Amino acid sequence: MKSLFPLTALCATLFTATPSAQADWLQFRGPNGNGYIEGAQPPTQLSQKSIAWSAELPGRGLASPIVVGDNVIVTCASGPNQKQLHVYSFDNQSGALRWHRQFRATGRTMTQSKTCVAAPSPASDGKHIYALFSSNDLYCFSLDGDLVWMRSLTLDYPNASNSLGLASSPIIAGDRLIVQIENDSDSFAAGLNLKTGINEWKIARPKAANWTSPVALKSEQQIVVALQSSKGVLGVLPATGSEVWNFSKGASTIPSAAAAGDQLYIPSNGITAIQSSKLTGEDPKKLWNESQQRPGTASPLIVGDKILVINGAGVLTCADRNSGERLWRLRLKGPFSGSPVSPGNNLFIFNEQGVGQCIEIGAKEGKVISEVDLKETILGTAALSGSAIYVRSDSHLWKLAQP
């Protein structure tokens, strides 16, 4: 593997930035990969007064920000061909720049016009930052911004790209960084060593464009990683990549599945709920299917005993997570490219025009209770941590908090 550059001196760096006691948002769609975070208390009365700070960004990005202790991490790409790759860390209290790292892409930067090279969201184990770009450039940093290792997956796998761009976000499961690189040529998923970036395993995946992200769930007290594609969902062990079950009924290639315990809610013929309870290679148990609850671009959200789905027309449906029975519907101001997030009784979603909406979901009927217009295109998913909301556009990163 010629493109791995271990920086052994930096691997021994002492991490002086220690994550705080607040609930951190460490990956795409939060700590459980389903849009929900416990303990956060973001503002529910959104307005211009909610803007605690904003930070200017030099280029485009769909990647969600992540929050690791006092760091808010965000990626973007700049330049005429998006060749300049950026990773930023801002102080979550003041918005001051903590560090900025810039690299030149080694892989293909062509994408469909709506997306961009900085589409995958970064991930963190609380000690390191892992940033992947559509160009298949992958970087590991300490919380202080020291480069620990980097890989050009394009140099290792030259055909692992397409002209539409890649958007799957990496996740950390156990002691592996799981990357899902799927396209119409050389598709694969791999589990990388967190400390070195070396492949611990690599498996072939369906050769088709796919923008979904892996999701971790429990099965018999073990972690299983769900890899979604147009063929369905494959459950693998994060340590070895070994297959433990296969849902082969097909699935969406844009909205990702959402996990809750040992249950997985898949965008497949609407929403299909399955239970991953065995590691015997048997097919997972199908719990229910509702063909009318068909997500658009946004991934489904799991909050307690509710599943919330936004369709392509901007209609939010709240259903019983145990049965799939619809509880209520509410039309929102769309369209949406990002996914909804929630700390419990409220849901937050930003539309493509930059309008953020707070929706009450704890009552018998959903209700929009506040809005804020940030007046810039927002295509990514917000992050929740502590008492704040973090959201980005192509030009800015914002923190929204109580005035």
C-alpha positions as CSV (number, residue, x, y, z in Angstrom):
1,M,0.0,0.0,0.0
2,K,2.1,2.8,-1.3
3,S,0.0,5.8,-0.5
4,L,0.1,5.4,3.3
5,F,2.2,8.1,5.0
6,P,2.6,7.2,8.8
7,L,4.0,10.1,10.9
8,T,5.3,8.1,13.8
9,A,6.7,11.1,15.7
10,L,3.2,12.6,15.6
11,C,1.5,9.4,16.7
12,A,3.1,9.9,20.1
13,T,1.7,13.4,20.4
14,L,0.0,14.1,23.8
15,F,-3.5,15.3,23.3
16,T,-3.9,18.4,25.4
17,A,-7.4,19.1,24.3
18,T,-9.7,17.0,26.4
19,P,-13.4,16.6,25.4
20,S,-15.7,18.3,27.8
21,A,-18.6,16.7,29.6
22,Q,-21.1,17.9,27.0
23,A,-22.7,15.4,24.7
24,D,-20.4,15.5,21.6
25,W,-21.6,15.1,18.0
26,L,-18.8,12.8,16.6
27,Q,-20.1,11.8,13.2
28,F,-22.8,12.2,10.5
29,R,-26.2,12.2,12.2
30,G,-24.8,12.1,15.7
31,P,-23.5,9.6,18.2
32,N,-25.8,6.7,17.1
33,G,-26.1,7.6,13.4
34,N,-29.8,8.1,13.6
35,G,-30.1,11.9,14.1
36,Y,-30.9,11.7,17.8
37,I,-28.7,12.9,20.7
38,E,-29.6,12.7,24.4
39,G,-28.9,15.6,26.8
40,A,-28.6,18.4,24.3
41,Q,-30.7,21.6,24.9
42,P,-30.5,23.7,21.8
43,P,-32.7,26.8,21.4
44,T,-36.2,26.2,20.3
45,Q,-37.1,29.8,19.6
46,L,-35.0,30.3,16.5
47,S,-34.4,33.8,15.2
48,Q,-31.6,36.1,14.2
49,K,-30.9,36.7,17.9
50,S,-30.1,32.9,18.1
51,I,-26.9,33.4,16.0
52,A,-24.1,33.2,18.6
53,W,-21.4,33.4,15.9
54,S,-20.6,32.7,12.3
55,A,-17.3,31.8,10.7
56,E,-16.4,32.4,7.1
57,L,-15.4,29.3,5.0
58,P,-13.3,29.5,1.7
59,G,-15.2,26.9,-0.3
60,R,-18.1,24.6,-0.8
61,G,-19.1,21.7,1.5
62,L,-22.1,19.4,2.2
63,A,-20.3,17.7,5.1
64,S,-21.9,18.1,8.5
65,P,-19.8,19.8,11.2
66,I,-18.9,17.6,14.1
67,V,-18.3,18.7,17.7
68,V,-15.5,17.2,19.8
69,G,-15.1,18.8,23.2
70,D,-14.2,22.5,22.5
71,N,-13.6,21.9,18.8
72,V,-16.1,22.3,15.9
73,I,-14.7,20.6,12.9
74,V,-15.8,21.2,9.4
75,T,-14.4,20.5,5.9
76,C,-14.7,22.3,2.6
77,A,-13.1,22.4,-0.9
78,S,-12.1,25.4,-2.9
79,G,-10.6,26.4,-6.2
80,P,-11.9,26.2,-9.8
81,N,-11.8,22.4,-9.8
82,Q,-12.2,21.9,-6.0
83,K,-8.6,20.7,-5.8
84,Q,-7.9,22.5,-2.5
85,L,-9.1,20.5,0.5
86,H,-9.6,22.2,3.8
87,V,-10.1,21.0,7.4
88,Y,-11.0,23.7,10.0
89,S,-11.3,23.6,13.7
90,F,-13.2,26.4,15.5
91,D,-13.6,27.1,19.2
92,N,-17.1,26.2,20.0
93,Q,-17.6,29.0,22.5
94,S,-16.2,32.0,20.6
95,G,-16.0,30.8,17.0
96,A,-12.3,31.7,16.9
97,L,-10.2,29.7,14.5
98,R,-8.2,27.1,16.3
99,W,-6.4,25.5,13.3
100,H,-6.7,25.1,9.6
101,R,-5.1,22.4,7.4
102,Q,-5.0,22.6,3.6
103,F,-4.1,19.9,1.1
104,R,-4.3,19.3,-2.6
105,A,-6.5,16.5,-3.8
106,T,-4.8,13.5,-5.3
107,G,-8.0,11.9,-6.7
108,R,-10.8,12.9,-9.0
109,T,-12.7,16.0,-8.1
110,M,-15.4,15.9,-10.7
111,T,-18.9,15.9,-9.1
112,Q,-22.5,16.5,-10.0
113,S,-23.2,20.2,-9.8
114,K,-25.3,20.1,-6.7
115,T,-22.8,18.2,-4.6
116,C,-19.0,18.8,-4.1
117,V,-15.8,17.3,-3.0
118,A,-16.3,18.0,0.7
119,A,-19.5,15.9,0.9
120,P,-18.6,13.2,3.4
121,S,-18.8,14.3,7.0
122,P,-15.8,13.8,9.3
123,A,-15.8,11.4,12.3
124,S,-14.0,11.3,15.6
125,D,-13.2,8.9,18.4
126,G,-12.8,11.8,20.8
127,K,-9.0,11.9,20.3
128,H,-8.5,12.1,16.6
129,I,-10.3,13.6,13.6
130,Y,-10.8,11.5,10.5
131,A,-11.7,13.5,7.3
132,L,-12.6,11.9,4.0
133,F,-13.2,13.7,0.8
134,S,-15.0,12.7,-2.5
135,S,-11.5,12.6,-4.1
136,N,-10.8,9.6,-1.8
137,D,-8.2,11.6,0.2
138,L,-8.4,10.5,3.8
139,Y,-6.6,12.3,6.7
140,C,-6.2,11.7,10.4
141,F,-5.4,14.6,12.8
142,S,-5.0,15.0,16.5
143,L,-7.4,17.4,18.2
144,D,-4.6,20.0,18.0
145,G,-4.4,19.6,14.2
146,D,-1.3,17.5,14.0
147,L,-1.3,15.2,11.0
148,V,-1.1,11.6,12.2
149,W,-1.5,9.8,8.9
150,M,-3.0,10.2,5.4
151,R,-4.0,8.0,2.6
152,S,-4.8,8.5,-1.0
153,L,-7.3,5.7,-1.7
154,T,-7.2,6.7,-5.4
155,L,-3.6,5.8,-5.6
156,D,-4.3,2.4,-4.0
157,Y,-7.5,1.9,-6.0
158,P,-7.5,4.0,-9.2
159,N,-10.9,3.0,-10.4
160,A,-12.7,3.8,-7.2
161,S,-14.4,7.0,-8.4
162,N,-17.1,8.3,-10.6
163,S,-18.1,11.5,-12.3
164,L,-21.0,12.2,-9.9
165,G,-19.0,12.4,-6.7
166,L,-18.9,10.3,-3.6
167,A,-20.6,11.3,-0.3
168,S,-20.6,8.3,2.1
169,S,-19.4,9.4,5.5
170,P,-17.0,7.3,7.5
171,I,-17.9,6.0,10.9
172,I,-16.0,4.5,13.9
173,A,-17.1,1.1,15.0
174,G,-15.1,-0.6,17.7
175,D,-11.5,0.1,16.9
176,R,-12.0,0.4,13.2
177,L,-12.7,3.3,10.8
178,I,-15.3,2.1,8.4
179,V,-15.2,3.6,4.9
180,Q,-17.7,2.8,2.1
181,I,-16.4,3.7,-1.3
182,E,-19.1,2.7,-3.8
183,N,-19.3,3.7,-7.4
184,D,-19.9,2.1,-10.9
185,S,-16.4,0.6,-11.1
186,D,-14.2,-0.5,-8.2
187,S,-16.6,-0.5,-5.2
188,F,-15.5,-1.6,-1.8
189,A,-15.9,-1.2,2.0
190,A,-12.9,-1.4,4.3
191,G,-12.1,-1.4,8.0
192,L,-9.0,0.7,8.7
193,N,-6.7,0.7,11.7
194,L,-7.5,3.9,13.6
195,K,-3.8,4.5,14.6
196,T,-2.2,3.8,11.3
197,G,-4.8,3.9,8.5
198,I,-3.8,0.4,7.3
199,N,-6.5,-1.8,5.9
200,E,-7.5,-4.5,8.5
201,W,-10.0,-5.8,6.0
202,K,-11.5,-4.9,2.6
203,I,-14.6,-6.4,0.9
204,A,-16.1,-6.0,-2.6
205,R,-19.3,-4.1,-2.9
206,P,-22.0,-3.7,-5.6
207,K,-20.7,-1.7,-8.6
208,A,-23.2,1.1,-8.7
209,A,-23.3,4.8,-7.6
210,N,-24.3,5.0,-3.9
211,W,-24.3,7.9,-1.5
212,T,-25.4,6.2,1.7
213,S,-23.3,6.0,4.9
214,P,-22.6,3.0,7.1
215,V,-24.5,2.6,10.3
216,A,-23.6,0.8,13.5
217,L,-26.1,-1.2,15.5
218,K,-26.0,-3.9,18.2
219,S,-26.6,-7.6,17.6
220,E,-26.3,-10.0,20.6
221,Q,-24.3,-7.3,22.5
222,Q,-21.9,-7.0,19.6
223,I,-21.5,-4.2,17.2
224,V,-22.6,-4.8,13.6
225,V,-22.0,-2.4,10.8
226,A,-24.8,-2.1,8.2
227,L,-23.6,-1.4,4.7
228,Q,-26.5,-0.1,2.5
229,S,-26.7,-0.2,-1.3
230,S,-29.2,-0.7,-4.1
231,K,-29.0,-4.4,-3.5
232,G,-30.1,-4.1,0.2
233,V,-28.1,-4.0,3.5
234,L,-25.2,-6.2,4.5
235,G,-24.4,-6.6,8.2
236,V,-20.7,-7.1,8.9
237,L,-18.4,-7.3,11.9
238,P,-16.3,-4.2,12.2
239,A,-13.2,-6.0,13.3
240,T,-13.0,-8.5,10.4
241,G,-15.6,-7.5,7.8
242,S,-17.2,-10.9,8.1
243,E,-20.8,-11.1,6.9
244,V,-23.3,-11.9,9.6
245,W,-26.6,-11.2,7.8
246,N,-27.9,-9.9,4.6
247,F,-31.1,-8.0,3.8
248,S,-31.4,-8.5,0.1
249,K,-34.7,-6.7,-0.8
250,G,-33.1,-3.6,-2.2
251,A,-32.6,-0.1,-0.6
252,S,-32.2,3.5,-1.5
253,T,-28.9,4.9,-2.6
254,I,-29.4,8.4,-1.1
255,P,-31.1,8.4,2.3
256,S,-29.3,6.1,4.8
257,A,-30.8,3.7,7.3
258,A,-31.2,4.6,11.0
259,A,-30.4,2.3,13.9
260,A,-31.9,1.9,17.4
261,G,-30.5,-0.8,19.5
262,D,-30.7,-4.0,17.4
263,Q,-33.3,-2.6,15.0
264,L,-32.6,-1.0,11.7
265,Y,-35.0,1.2,9.7
266,I,-34.2,1.0,6.0
267,P,-35.3,3.2,3.2
268,S,-36.6,0.2,1.2
269,N,-40.0,0.2,-0.4
270,G,-40.9,3.1,1.9
271,I,-39.5,2.1,5.3
272,T,-38.7,-1.5,6.2
273,A,-37.9,-2.3,9.9
274,I,-35.7,-5.3,10.6
275,Q,-34.1,-6.8,13.7
276,S,-30.5,-7.8,13.8
277,S,-30.5,-10.3,16.7
278,K,-28.4,-13.2,15.5
279,L,-24.8,-13.7,14.3
280,T,-25.5,-17.0,12.5
281,G,-25.7,-15.8,8.9
282,E,-29.5,-16.0,8.9
283,D,-31.5,-13.3,7.3
284,P,-32.6,-10.6,9.7
285,K,-36.2,-10.6,11.0
286,K,-38.5,-8.3,9.2
287,L,-40.6,-6.3,11.7
288,W,-42.8,-4.2,9.4
289,N,-42.9,-2.3,6.1
290,E,-44.8,0.9,5.3
291,S,-44.6,1.8,1.6
292,Q,-46.3,5.2,2.1
293,Q,-43.4,6.4,4.4
294,R,-40.9,7.0,1.6
295,P,-38.0,9.3,2.4
296,G,-36.8,11.8,-0.1
297,T,-33.2,12.9,0.3
298,A,-33.3,13.2,4.1
299,S,-32.5,10.1,6.1
300,P,-35.1,8.9,8.7
301,L,-34.8,10.1,12.3
302,I,-35.3,7.9,15.4
303,V,-36.5,9.5,18.6
304,G,-37.7,7.2,21.4
305,D,-40.6,5.2,20.1
306,K,-41.1,7.4,17.0
307,I,-39.6,7.3,13.5
308,L,-39.8,10.6,11.5
309,V,-39.5,10.7,7.7
310,I,-39.4,13.6,5.3
311,N,-40.5,12.8,1.8
312,G,-39.6,14.5,-1.5
313,A,-42.4,17.0,-1.2
314,G,-41.3,18.2,2.2
315,V,-44.0,16.4,4.2
316,L,-42.9,15.2,7.6
317,T,-44.5,11.9,8.8
318,C,-44.3,10.7,12.4
319,A,-44.9,7.0,12.9
320,D,-44.8,4.5,15.7
321,R,-41.4,2.9,15.6
322,N,-42.7,-0.5,16.8
323,S,-45.5,-0.9,14.2
324,G,-44.9,1.7,11.5
325,E,-48.4,3.1,12.1
326,R,-48.7,6.8,11.1
327,L,-49.3,9.2,13.9
328,W,-49.4,12.5,12.2
329,R,-48.2,14.5,9.1
330,L,-47.0,18.1,8.7
331,R,-45.9,20.0,5.7
332,L,-42.7,21.9,6.1
333,K,-40.9,24.5,4.0
334,G,-38.7,22.5,1.7
335,P,-37.0,21.3,-0.3
336,F,-34.4,19.5,1.9
337,S,-31.0,17.9,1.1
338,G,-29.9,17.6,4.8
339,S,-31.4,15.3,7.3
340,P,-33.4,16.1,10.5
341,V,-31.8,16.0,14.0
342,S,-33.4,16.0,17.4
343,P,-32.6,16.2,21.2
344,G,-36.0,14.7,22.1
345,N,-39.2,16.7,21.9
346,N,-38.2,18.9,19.0
347,L,-36.8,18.4,15.5
348,F,-34.5,20.7,13.6
349,I,-34.1,20.8,9.9
350,F,-32.6,23.4,7.5
351,N,-34.0,23.6,3.9
352,E,-32.0,24.3,0.8
353,Q,-32.8,28.0,0.9
354,G,-31.2,28.3,4.4
355,V,-34.4,28.4,6.5
356,G,-34.1,26.6,9.7
357,Q,-37.2,25.2,11.3
358,C,-37.9,23.9,14.8
359,I,-40.8,21.5,15.0
360,E,-42.4,20.2,18.2
361,I,-42.7,16.4,17.9
362,G,-43.5,15.4,21.5
363,A,-47.3,16.2,21.3
364,K,-50.1,14.4,19.5
365,E,-49.6,16.6,16.4
366,G,-46.4,18.1,15.0
367,K,-46.1,21.9,15.0
368,V,-43.6,24.4,13.6
369,I,-42.7,26.6,16.6
370,S,-40.0,28.8,15.2
371,E,-37.9,29.7,12.1
372,V,-34.7,31.4,11.2
373,D,-33.6,32.4,7.7
374,L,-29.8,32.3,7.3
375,K,-30.2,33.4,3.6
376,E,-27.6,31.0,2.2
377,T,-28.0,27.7,0.5
378,I,-27.7,24.8,3.0
379,L,-27.4,21.3,1.7
380,G,-26.0,19.6,4.8
381,T,-27.2,18.2,8.1
382,A,-26.9,20.2,11.3
383,A,-25.1,19.1,14.5
384,L,-26.4,19.3,18.1
385,S,-24.2,19.6,21.1
386,G,-24.7,21.1,24.5
387,S,-27.0,24.0,24.2
388,A,-26.3,24.8,20.5
389,I,-27.0,24.0,16.9
390,Y,-24.1,24.0,14.4
391,V,-24.9,24.3,10.7
392,R,-22.9,25.2,7.6
393,S,-23.4,26.5,4.1
394,D,-20.9,26.9,1.3
395,S,-19.8,30.2,2.8
396,H,-20.2,30.0,6.6
397,L,-20.4,27.9,9.7
398,W,-23.0,29.1,12.3
399,K,-23.6,28.4,15.9
400,L,-27.2,29.0,17.1
401,A,-27.7,29.2,20.8
402,Q,-29.9,31.0,23.4
403,P,-29.5,34.8,23.1
